[in-house]
Amino acid sequence: MGSYPPIPEPQILPPDGGYTLPPPQPVRRSRPSWMLSPATYLLVGINCLVFLAMAAHHVSMANPTTDQLMFWGADNAGNVLLLGEWGRIVTAMFVHVGFWHLLGNMWCLWNLGLLAEPLMGSMGLLTVYILSGAAGNLLSTCVNWFASNPDWEKYHDLAVFPAGAGASGAVFGIAGALIVLLKSARLPVPPVELKKLRKSVIYFAVINLVIGFSISMGNMVAHSGLNIDNMAHLGGFTSGLLFAAPMVPRLGSPRPLFWRRLRLTTLLVVALLVLFGFYLAQLPG
């Protein structure tokens, strides 16, 4: 069988006669990676900048004191409920107890954020980070109030309440939201791949929750001094699940539907956190 010459591209006849070549195809420039996930970069950057600012002010990078952490915005049930410093519920999620604490949380935030941001959008990721981190810190505040202050008359001693800091509650919130969103049939991803991704996020959440509670139990027995704020993890994770329940993923969904669901779920979670905060505010009375 003989070979045939390739068929030439069809030529276009312009209105004024003659022939011309087909119009050149536009060259698509690849966007920088930070433009694909700006919220993830922003959150990691803010956490790192806060840590660098603490180091610049001579806060220990390995073992900061409780007073140093409190100065930079750590959470404390006494300061929140007795002194009305509610801003610590938010600031505490950007403060870390040493370099390794920061590194572990930022590694998890980086990996989960890059996976979650295409599904939630940048605004969705920022929202779930703040709301889940706040939910975790509110639950931690509630539990520490009852655990550390059984005698309701000893309000003057704020030192009985432990300081809490770190982004892990917010990171668990992102994991919880991912577990729900990766279940969606709207995503343009093969079901087998979605199942693998979802399992890996579930394993991450379960393993880290088990490790956290195990360390806390070991500390109660051996008094190792290593404390894990499991209530912040649990509160953040639950908030993330709740946040994603009414949502649809940004990928594969009509844009108006996604934004409508995002506003709805944000209002729902904010309302629940406000009600919980109002309950906590009544405890000292």
LOLUMRO-203230 format. One record per residue: residue in one letter; x negated, z, y negated of N, C-alpha, C in turn. Coordinates in steps of 0.05 Angstrom, whole numbers, plus 5000, padded with zeros to 4 digits. Layout:
BEGIN
aXZYXZYXZY;...
END
This chain:
BEGIN
m498350005024500050005000498250004975;g498849824956497149804932497750024913;s495850074895496250274874497350144849;y498850304834500050204810498950344786;p498650194764497650324740499650534729;p498650744715500550944705502450824684;i504850934684506850834665506150944638;p505850774617505150874591507451024578;e506751204560508751354545510451154529;p513051204528514851024512514051034483;q514050804471513450794442516050794426;i515850884402518150924385518150704364;l520450584360520750374340521850494314;p520250514293521250634269523150444255;p524650544235526650374222525450134208;d523050154198521849934183520349734201;g520749754227519549564245516749654254;g515649534275513049594286513249824306;y510949894317510850104337509050324328;t509550564339507950794332507650964357;l505751154357505351334379507451554378;p507951684401509851914401508752134382;p510552294370509552504352508052714367;p505952824355504353024369505953284374;q505453414396506853664402505453894387;p507154074375505854304360504254484379;v502054574369500354754385501355044381;r501955174403502855454402500455634403;r500255794382498055984380498856244394;s497156344410497756604423497556834403;r499657004404499757224385497857444394;p496757594375495157824384496858024400;s495458164418496958344436498458564421;w497358654398498758864383501358774372;m501658514367504158404356506358394378;l505558394403507458394425508658674430;s507058884424507959154429507059334405;p508059284381507059434358507759724359;a510059804370510760084370508960244388;t508160124411506260264429503660314415;y502560114401500060144386500460354364;l502660344351503160534329503160824338;l504660874360504861144370502161254380;v500761084395498061164404496261214380;g496361044360494661064336495261324321;i497861394318498561634303497461884318;n497861894344496862124360493862144358;c492461924359489461934357488562014329;l489961914308489261984281489662284276;v491862394286492262674283490062834296;f489262754320487062894334484462874319;l483862634308481462604292481462764267;a483862784254484062954231483663244238;m484663334261484163614269481163654274;a479863464287476963494292475363494266;a476263334247474863324221475163594206;h477163744212477564004200476564234218;h474764154236473264354252475064484273;v477164354282478664454304477164374330;s476964554349475464504373476764264388;m475064074397475963844411476363904441;a475464134450475764214478477764434482;n477664634465479364874469480364984442;p482164854429483064954403484665214407;t484465384387485865644388488865604382;t490465804388493265804383493765774353;d492265924337492565914308492065634297;q489965494308489365224299491665034307;l492765064331494964884339497364934322;m497965184316500265244299499965134271;f497565144261497065044234497664744232;w497164604254497564314255500264224265;g502064424270504864354276505764394304;a504364554320505364604347507964754347;d509364734369512064854372511765144380;n513665314371513665594377516465704373;a517565824393520365904391520866094368;g518966274363519366464341519266334314;n517366154310517166014284519665834279;v520665714301522965534297525565694292;l526065894310528666024309528766254289;l526466384284526466614265525666534237;l523766344235522866264208524066004199;g525565874216526965624208525165384206;e522865384220520965164218521764944239;w523964814235525064624254523364364255;g521864314235520164074235518064084258;r517464314268515564334291516664194316;i519264174318520464034341519463744342;v518863624319517863344318514863344316;t513663504299510763494295509163564321;a510363734337508863824361508363604381;m509863384380509463164399507162984390;f505863044368503462894359500963064359;v501163314368498963504368498063544397;h495463544402494463574430492363794432;v492363914456490664144461487964044473;g486363914457483763824466483763524473;f481263424477480863144482482163044508;w481863194529482863104555485863104556;h487063294542489963294539490963034525;l489562974503490162724489489762484506;l487462464519486862224535488962184557;g489662394571491662364593494362264583;n495262384561497862304549497762024538;m495661954525495461684513495261464534;w493861534556493761334578496461284590;c498061494594500761454604502561314583;l502361394558503961274537503260974535;w500760904536499860634534501160464556;n500860554581501860394604504960374604;l506260604600509160594600510260454575;g508960484552509860354528509760054530;l507559944541507259654544509359544563;l510259704582512359614600515159644588;a515459854572518159914562518859764537;e516959704520517559584494518959314496;p518159134515519758884518522658934526;l523159154539525859214548527559344527;m526359514511527759674490527459564462;g525459394458524859314431523159534418;s521759464396520059654383521559894372;m523859834359525460054348526560234371;g527360114393528260274415526160454427;l523660354429521460524439520860754420;l520760694394520360914375522561124376;t524961024379527261214380527161384405;v526661264428526661424452524261624452;y522061544440519761724438520461974422;i521561924398522262154380524462324392;l526662204402528862364412528162504438;s526762374455525962504480523962734475;g522062684458520162894451521563124438;a523563074421525063294408526763444429;a527963294447529563424468527863604485;g525463514493523663674508522863924493;n522163904468521364134452523664324447;l526064224444528364404441528864564467;l528764434490529164574515526964784519;s524464704512522264894515522665134496;t523565084472524065294453526165494464;c528365374475530465534486529465714509;v528065594528527165744552525065954543;n523265884525521266084516522466304501;w524666254487526066474472527066684492;f528466594513529566794532527366914550;a525266754556523166854574521367044560;s520767004534518767164520519967384503;n522567384499523767574481526167704494;p525867844516528167974528529268204511;d527568334496528368544478529068414451;w531568394445532468254421531768394395;e530668634397529868784373527068724364;k525368604381522568554375522168284362;y523568234340523367974327520767944311;h519568174304517268164286514768044299;d514668054326512167974340512367684349;l511567494332511767214339509667134360;a507667304364505467244383506467244412;v508767364417509767364444510667094453;f511166914434512166644441509766454444;p509566304466507366114469507565874451;a505365754444505365504428505465264447;g507065074440507264824456506464584440;a505064404452504164154438503763934458;g503863684449503263454465505563254466;a504763004473506662784474507962754502;s507462934520508262884548511362894551;g512763054535515663044536516762774529;a515662654507516462394499515662174520;v513362214532512462024553514362034577;f515162274585517062294606519762174599;g520462184573522962054564522861754567;i520561634561520161344564520361274594;a519261444611519361394640522261404649;g523761604640526661624647528261384639;a527761284614529161054605528460804621;l525860784629525060554645526460554672;i526660784684527960794710530760684710;v532260734688534960624685534860334678;l533260254659533359974649532259774670;l530359864687529259684707531259634730;k533459774730535559734749537459504741;s537259414716539059214706538758944720;a541058824726541058554738540658334717;r540658404692540358204670537558114667;l535658264676532858204671531957954686;p530657764671529757514684527157554700;v527257734719524957804735525957814764;p524357704783525157724811525858004820;p528058044834528858324842526658474857;v525158334873523058474888520958594869;e520258454848518258554829519458784813;l522058764805523358984791523459234808;k523959204834524059434852521359574853;k519259414854516559524855515859684830;l516559564807516059694781517559954779;r520059944787521760174784520760404802;k519960334827518960534845516360664834;s514660504822512160614811512760814788;v514760754771515560934750516761194761;i518461164782519661404794517461574807;y515561454820513361604832511761754811;f511261614788509861744766511261994757;a513961964752515462194742515562424762;v516162364787516462564807513862714812;i511662554816509062674822508162854799;n508462764774507562924752509263174747;l511863154753513563394751512763594773;v512263494797511463674819508763804812;i506863654802504263754794504563974773;g506163914753506564104731507664364740;f509764354757510964604767509064754786;s507464604801505564724819503464874804;i502464754782500464884766501565144754;s504065124744505265364732505665584752;m506465514777506765724798503965844804;g501965664806499265764811498265954789;n498965894764498166064742499566334743;m502066334753503466594755502166774776;v501066644797499766794819496866874813;a495366664804492466704800491666764771;h493566744753492966784724490566624715;s490766354720488566174714488466114684;g490566174669490666114641491465824634;l491865664654492665384650495665364650;n496865304627499765304625500765014620;i502864944635504164684632506964724622;d507764584601510364614589512364434605;n513164534628514864384646517664334634;m518564514617521164484605521164254585;a518964214571518663974554518763724570;h517463724593517463484611520363434621;l521663644630524263614642526363524620;g526163654597527963584575527563294566;g525063214563524462934555525462734575;f524962794601525762614622528862584623;t530262804622533162794622534262634598;s533062684575533862534551533362234554;g531162164566530661874570532661744588;l533461884610535561784627538161744612;l538861954596541261944581541261724560;f538861694548538561484526539061204537;a538061154561538260884572540860824586;a542361034593544860984609546760794595;p547360814569549260624557547960364548;m545260334551543860104540543859874559;v543259634548542459404563539659334555;p538059214573535359134565535358914545;r533458914527533258704507532758434520;l531158424541530758174555533158104572;g534157864569536357774585539157844575;s539257984552541858064540542257934513;p544657874506545257764479544257964458;r543057864437541958034416544058224404;p546458124396548458304385549158534404;l549458474430550158684449547958884451;f545458804451543158994453543159184429;w543359074405543259244381545659424380;r548059334388550359504388550059734407;r549059684431548559894451546360084442;l544259984429542160154419543160344398;r544760254380545960434359547760644372;l549360554392551160734405549660964419;t547560884435546161094450544461274432;t543461164410542061334391543861544378;l546261454370548161644358549061854379;l549361774403550161964424548062174429;v545562094432543362284437542862464412;v542962344389542562504364544762724362;a547262644368549462834366549063064386;l548163004410547763214430545463394422;l543263284411541063444402541763624379;v543463524361544363684338546063914348;l547763864367549464084378547764294392;f545764194407543964384421542364544401;g541364414380539864554359541664754345;f544164694340546064884328546365124346;y546565084372546765304391544265484389;l541965354389539465514387539365674361;a540265554340540165694314541765954314;q543765974332545366214332544166444349;l541966374365540866574383539866824368;p538366804346537267044334539467224323;g541867124318543967284307545467434329;
END
